[in-house]
Every structure is written in structure tokens, then in C-alpha cells.
Amino acid sequence: MPICHQCGKDNPDQAFCGDCGSALALKDYISEKIQEQISARDSSIAETDSAIKVFERVLGWVKTVAWIVAIPIAIVGALGIWKASDFWSAVNGAQRSVTDSSTTAKDQMQSAAQKASSEVQATVNQSKQAMATSLTEAKKESASLHSTITGMQQQASTIVSNIDNARNQLKAAESLKPEMEEMQKSLAGALVQVQKQQETISNSETFLREVFSTHRTDYFTYGANPSARIKIQEPPPGQRRAVIIFLLSATPISETLQLQFKLFAQPPNSYFSSHNVVMFYWDDSIDSFKGGQLSASYFPDKSDKVHINALTEKDGRIYADEEALPFLNRPDPNFRPVPGSKVFIFPGAPLPAGIFPPTVK
């Protein structure tokens, strides 16, 4: 927003000040001030010249009056009223007075004229200097404006070039539009497949969560107190193999059943299951088994509806829900399976000679 050089007020983008009417451009303002000073000096010179002309006219009138006065005096002198010496003395006095006044007036007017001329010359010199300064600033502004215009032209050229590049890229993008549409269709098909796979994975995850949430671990410790969940078939004389029989809380999926005694996992061929009854062959001393913790981890088989509730022992034989179990670590010729038995028998178990081979359920 330009500032007025005369009154200092801010103005919008216009040629003259809205308050005092002065030109806002520096060059126009200086030219206006120079014209005002020159006009003032011209008026002063004109007044001085008029004063000189008036003085000269008055001097002529004085001379005329002097002659008019001198003629009567001469007549009177001729008549003997005045003396000739008095007359000429008066004339000379008047002439000297007029001459002195004229000289003084001329000197004053010349001095005033010289002073006015000096002031006019100083004003002209100041105006020339101001005009030179204004011209220099105008040249600088012109150079700056030229540089700005050049920069704007370069920017415009760059913008035009960018527009052309954008148009070319747009044309290239339009030529790729069919391929993009085909890719979008392929992507949509792939997304459908991914959604189906996600649903499958989600269903699988749900299934796995349901399955793994049913995982169980049962713990057994054979001690001094009798337990209805775990019994031991002692080894025959001269042998070490014992059979550990215990009940799980549910029928396991046989492939998922794992036994661990203390910190050691037991080999899969050392134990078998039928329904929720497990028989585990123990080839170490019974004392080493007593007091230790046996764990059985598995996934329940929910389809098996047979469940054994308790183990009992009578006359050295172990019963599962009142059904006798055979000795699996020795010959047992007296054992006879009960028709329709729930517990018979364990896959891979060595059957004693003479025992009727039962059907595994």
C-alpha cells in the first residue's frame, strides 16, 4: 500500500493521495514540487520587474513635476522675487534627492533581483539534483521491474512446459485406461478370492479354537493312599515290567494322547487306551514310579459315549466298573472276557495264551 510523500497517509493502489491530493509516485511528487517552487520564483521575479517599472514611471513623473515647478520659479526669479543662486541651489538639491532615491531603489531592486535569481538558481539546481535522483531510482525500479518481468516470463514458460508435460502424461494415462480397467477387474476377482480364503481361514481358526479349547491334561500320583483313578499290576516274580492302569476324565483321540512322567515324555508304543482307560507299561521299579507325577495330555473324543468311572482291586485283579481286567504282563489262563463288555481290549496289548481275543471297540 503506497504512502503519501506529502502527508504520510496510507493509500490504496491509486495515482493521487485521498487526503491531500498529492501524487503518490515519487517522480510525479518531485516534479510537482519543482513546478510549485519555479512558479513561486517566477511570481517573485514578476513582482520585482513590476516594481522597477513603477519606479521608473514615478521617476518620470517626478522629473516632469520638477520641470513644472522649475518654470514658475524661473519666472519668479526673473521678476526678482528669488535669486538665481537660490533657484539653482533648489534645483540641484531636488535633483540630488531624486537621484539618490533612484540609486537606492535601483540598488535595492538589483539586490532583490540578484537574491531572487540566486534562489531560483538554487531551486533549479535542487530540482535538477532531485530529478537526477528520481531518474536514478526510476532506472533502478525499471531494472528491477525488468528483472521481475523476466522472472515471471521464465515462470510462465515453466508453467507452460509443466502443462504440456501434464497433458502428455494425461494422454499416456488415457491410453493405459483399458489396461487399468482390466487390472481393476482382475483385482476385484482377486479380492473376492481373498475374501473367500479369509472366510475359510476364519472358519478354520474357529474350528481350531474350538478344538484346542477342549485340550486337556490329567495328572496322576501313585502314593500310599488308594485311588480309584490309578492302579498298578505288579510284575511277576523275577521280572520288572509293571502295568499302570489309570482313568482319564474323558475318552482321548488315540493319536493325540501323550504321557509324561516327571520331565520325560514316554514313547507312544508304551501305552494304549480303550475308552477312557489307559494301560501304561512300566519297565522300571515300582518304587521309582511311586511319588512321581504322571501327566496325560490329549484332545477328547466327543463321539465316544462309553465312560469308565472307577477302578477297584480284588484278590490281586483290577476291575473297571466291576468288570475284570486281564493281567497284561503275565499269562492269565483264568481270565474270561464278559460278553458285551465295555472294556475290551487294548490295541497292541500282548494277550496271554488261551484268552479269547475280544473285539476292540
C-alpha positions in Angstrom: 0.0 0.0 0.0 1.8 3.3 -1.1 2.4 6.1 1.4 1.8 9.8 0.5 5.1 11.8 0.5 3.2 15.0 1.4 1.1 13.9 4.4 2.3 10.4 5.2 -1.1 8.7 4.9 -1.5 5.1 3.6 -3.4 4.9 0.3 -4.8 2.0 -1.8 -3.4 1.4 -5.3 -4.2 4.8 -6.9 -2.3 7.7 -8.5 -3.1 10.5 -6.0 -3.5 10.7 -2.2 -7.1 10.5 -1.0 -6.4 13.1 1.8 -4.2 15.9 0.3 -4.4 15.1 -3.4 -0.6 14.9 -3.9 0.9 12.5 -6.4 1.8 9.2 -4.8 4.5 8.3 -7.3 7.9 9.7 -6.2 8.8 11.0 -9.6 5.4 12.8 -10.0 5.7 14.2 -6.5 9.1 15.7 -7.1 8.1 17.2 -10.5 5.0 18.8 -8.8 7.1 20.4 -6.0 9.7 21.7 -8.6 6.8 23.3 -10.6 5.4 24.9 -7.4 8.9 26.4 -6.5 9.5 27.6 -10.1 6.0 29.2 -10.2 6.7 30.9 -6.8 10.1 32.3 -8.1 8.5 33.4 -11.4 5.9 35.3 -9.4 8.5 37.0 -7.2 10.6 38.0 -10.3 7.4 39.3 -12.0 6.6 41.4 -8.9 10.2 42.8 -8.8 10.0 43.7 -12.5 6.7 45.4 -12.0 8.2 47.4 -9.1 11.1 48.5 -11.2 8.7 49.7 -14.0 6.5 51.5 -11.5 9.6 53.2 -10.0 10.8 54.3 -13.4 7.3 55.7 -14.2 7.3 57.6 -10.8 10.7 58.9 -11.6 9.5 60.3 -14.9 6.6 61.9 -13.1 9.0 63.4 -10.6 11.1 64.9 -13.3 8.0 66.3 -15.0 6.9 67.9 -11.8 10.4 69.2 -11.2 10.3 71.0 -14.6 6.8 72.3 -13.9 7.9 73.6 -10.6 11.2 75.0 -12.0 9.4 77.1 -14.7 7.4 79.2 -12.2 10.4 79.5 -10.1 12.4 80.8 -13.0 9.6 83.2 -13.8 9.6 84.4 -10.2 13.4 84.8 -10.4 13.1 86.7 -13.5 10.7 89.0 -11.8 13.3 89.4 -9.0 11.4 87.5 -6.3 14.2 84.8 -5.9 17.7 85.0 -6.5 19.2 82.9 -9.3 21.6 81.2 -6.9 18.7 80.1 -4.7 16.9 78.7 -7.7 19.7 76.6 -8.9 20.5 75.5 -5.5 17.0 74.2 -5.0 17.0 72.6 -8.4 20.3 70.9 -7.7 19.0 69.7 -4.3 15.9 68.3 -5.8 17.9 66.6 -8.5 20.3 65.1 -6.0 17.4 63.9 -3.8 15.7 62.3 -6.8 19.0 60.8 -8.0 19.8 59.4 -4.5 16.4 57.9 -4.2 16.6 56.4 -7.6 20.0 54.9 -7.0 18.9 53.5 -3.7 15.8 52.0 -5.2 17.8 50.6 -8.1 20.3 49.1 -5.7 17.6 47.5 -3.6 15.8 46.2 -6.6 19.0 44.8 -8.1 19.8 43.2 -4.8 16.3 41.7 -4.6 16.6 40.6 -8.2 20.0 39.0 -7.6 18.7 37.3 -4.5 15.6 36.0 -6.3 17.9 34.9 -9.2 20.2 33.1 -6.8 17.2 31.4 -5.1 15.7 30.4 -8.4 19.1 29.0 -9.5 19.4 27.1 -6.2 15.9 25.8 -6.6 16.7 24.8 -10.2 19.9 23.1 -9.1 17.9 21.3 -6.3 15.3 20.4 -8.8 17.9 19.1 -11.2 19.5 17.0 -8.4 16.1 15.7 -7.3 15.3 14.9 -10.9 18.6 13.1 -11.3 18.0 11.2 -8.1 14.5 10.4 -9.2 15.8 9.3 -12.6 18.3 7.0 -10.9 15.7 5.5 -8.7 13.4 5.2 -11.7 16.1 3.4 -13.6 16.7 1.0 -10.6 12.9 0.4 -10.4 12.8 -0.1 -14.1 15.7 -2.6 -13.9 14.0 -4.4 -11.0 10.7 -4.4 -12.9 12.5 -5.8 -16.0 14.1 -8.5 -13.8 10.7 -9.3 -12.3 9.1 -9.5 -15.7 11.9 -11.7 -16.9 11.5 -14.0 -13.9 7.7 -14.1 -14.5 8.3 -14.9 -18.1 10.5 -17.7 -17.1 8.0 -18.9 -14.6 5.3 -18.7 -17.3 7.5 -20.7 -19.6 8.0 -23.3 -16.9 4.3 -23.4 -16.2 3.5 -23.9 -19.9 6.1 -26.7 -20.1 4.6 -28.3 -17.0 1.1 -28.1 -18.5 2.4 -29.7 -21.7 4.0 -32.5 -19.7 0.8 -33.0 -17.7 -1.2 -33.2 -21.0 1.3 -35.8 -22.3 1.0 -37.8 -19.1 -2.8 -37.5 -19.2 -2.8 -38.8 -22.8 -0.5 -41.6 -21.7 -2.8 -42.4 -18.8 -5.8 -42.4 -21.1 -4.0 -44.9 -23.4 -3.5 -47.1 -20.3 -7.1 -46.8 -19.2 -8.2 -50.1 -20.8 -5.3 -51.9 -19.1 -6.2 -50.3 -15.8 -9.8 -51.3 -16.2 -8.7 -54.9 -16.9 -6.4 -54.8 -13.9 -9.3 -53.4 -11.7 -11.4 -56.3 -12.8 -8.6 -58.8 -12.0 -8.1 -57.1 -8.7 -11.8 -57.3 -7.9 -11.7 -61.0 -8.7 -8.6 -61.5 -6.5 -10.4 -59.6 -3.7 -13.3 -62.0 -3.9 -10.9 -64.9 -3.7 -9.1 -63.4 -0.8 -12.4 -62.8 1.0 -13.3 -66.4 0.4 -10.0 -67.5 1.7 -10.4 -65.2 4.7 -13.7 -66.8 5.4 -12.2 -70.2 5.1 -9.3 -69.2 7.4 -11.7 -67.7 9.8 -13.8 -70.9 9.8 -10.6 -72.9 10.2 -9.5 -70.6 13.0 -12.9 -71.0 14.7 -12.6 -74.8 14.3 -9.1 -74.8 15.7 -10.0 -72.6 18.6 -12.9 -74.9 19.4 -10.7 -78.0 19.1 -7.7 -76.6 21.1 -10.0 -75.2 23.7 -11.0 -78.7 24.5 -7.4 -79.9 25.1 -7.0 -81.5 28.5 -4.2 -82.6 30.8 -4.9 -85.0 33.6 -2.4 -85.6 36.4 -1.8 -88.7 38.5 0.3 -89.5 41.5 0.6 -93.0 42.9 1.1 -92.9 46.7 0.3 -94.6 49.9 -3.4 -93.7 49.8 -5.6 -95.8 47.5 -7.1 -94.1 44.4 -10.0 -95.1 42.2 -8.3 -93.4 39.3 -4.9 -95.3 39.2 -3.9 -98.9 39.9 -0.8 -101.0 39.3 -0.4 -104.6 38.2 2.7 -105.7 40.0 5.3 -107.5 37.9 5.5 -111.3 38.2 8.4 -112.8 40.2 11.8 -112.3 38.6 10.6 -109.6 36.2 10.4 -105.8 36.3 7.6 -104.9 33.9 4.6 -103.5 35.7 1.4 -102.2 34.2 0.0 -98.8 35.3 -3.8 -98.6 34.7 -5.5 -95.2 35.1 -8.7 -93.4 34.1 -8.8 -90.2 32.1 -11.6 -87.7 32.6 -12.7 -88.2 29.0 -12.0 -90.6 26.1 -9.0 -89.4 24.2 -8.4 -89.3 20.5 -5.8 -92.0 20.5 -3.4 -90.2 18.1 -3.4 -87.1 20.4 -2.6 -88.9 23.7 0.8 -88.1 25.2 2.2 -89.3 28.5 4.9 -87.6 30.5 6.4 -88.8 33.8 8.1 -86.0 35.7 10.1 -84.3 32.9 10.3 -87.2 30.5 7.9 -87.9 27.6 7.1 -91.6 27.3 7.3 -93.5 24.0 4.0 -93.9 22.2 4.3 -97.7 21.9 4.5 -98.0 25.7 0.8 -97.2 26.4 -2.7 -97.9 24.9 -6.2 -96.7 25.6 -9.7 -98.1 25.4 -12.4 -95.6 26.0 -11.1 -93.5 28.9 -8.9 -96.4 30.3 -5.2 -96.2 29.7 -2.7 -99.1 30.3 0.9 -97.9 30.6 3.9 -100.4 30.6 6.4 -99.5 33.2 9.8 -101.2 32.9 11.5 -99.7 35.9 11.0 -100.4 39.6 7.7 -99.6 41.2 9.4 -97.6 43.9 10.8 -95.3 41.2 7.2 -94.6 40.0 5.7 -94.1 43.4 5.6 -90.4 44.4 6.3 -89.1 40.9 3.8 -87.2 38.8 2.3 -88.7 35.6 0.6 -86.4 33.2 -1.6 -87.3 30.2 -2.4 -84.6 27.6 -5.0 -85.2 24.9 -7.9 -84.0 22.9 -11.2 -85.6 23.9 -13.2 -87.8 21.5 -16.7 -86.4 22.0 -18.2 -89.1 19.8 -17.4 -91.9 22.4 -20.3 -92.2 24.9 -18.7 -95.0 27.0 -17.1 -93.8 30.2 -15.5 -95.8 33.0 -16.0 -94.2 36.4 -13.8 -96.1 38.8 -11.0 -98.7 39.2 -11.1 -101.2 42.0 -8.8 -104.1 43.1 -9.9 -107.5 44.5 -7.8 -110.6 45.1 -5.0 -109.0 43.1 -7.1 -108.4 40.0 -8.1 -104.9 38.8 -11.7 -104.2 37.9 -13.1 -101.3 35.8 -16.7 -100.6 36.9 -16.9 -104.2 38.3 -15.5 -105.7 35.0 -12.4 -107.7 35.5 -9.3 -106.8 33.5 -6.7 -109.3 32.4 -3.1 -109.4 33.6 -1.1 -107.9 30.7 2.4 -108.6 32.0 1.9 -112.4 32.6 -0.1 -115.4 31.4 -3.7 -115.3 32.6 -5.4 -118.6 31.8 -8.2 -118.0 34.2 -9.4 -114.7 32.6 -12.6 -114.9 30.5 -14.0 -111.8 28.8 -17.5 -110.9 29.6 -19.8 -110.8 26.6 -20.9 -107.2 25.8 -18.1 -105.8 28.0 -17.4 -102.1 27.8 -13.7 -102.5 28.4 -12.1 -104.9 25.9 -9.4 -104.7 25.0 -6.3 -102.5 24.2 -4.8 -102.4 20.7 -1.3 -103.9 20.6 -1.6 -105.4 24.1 0.1 -108.8 24.4 -2.7 -111.2 25.2 -2.0 -114.2 27.4 -2.2 -117.6 25.7 -5.6 -119.2 25.7 -7.5 -115.9 26.2 -10.4 -115.3 23.8 -9.4 -112.4 21.5 -12.0 -109.7 22.2 -13.3 -107.1 19.6 -11.8 -103.7 20.0 -14.5 -101.0 20.3 
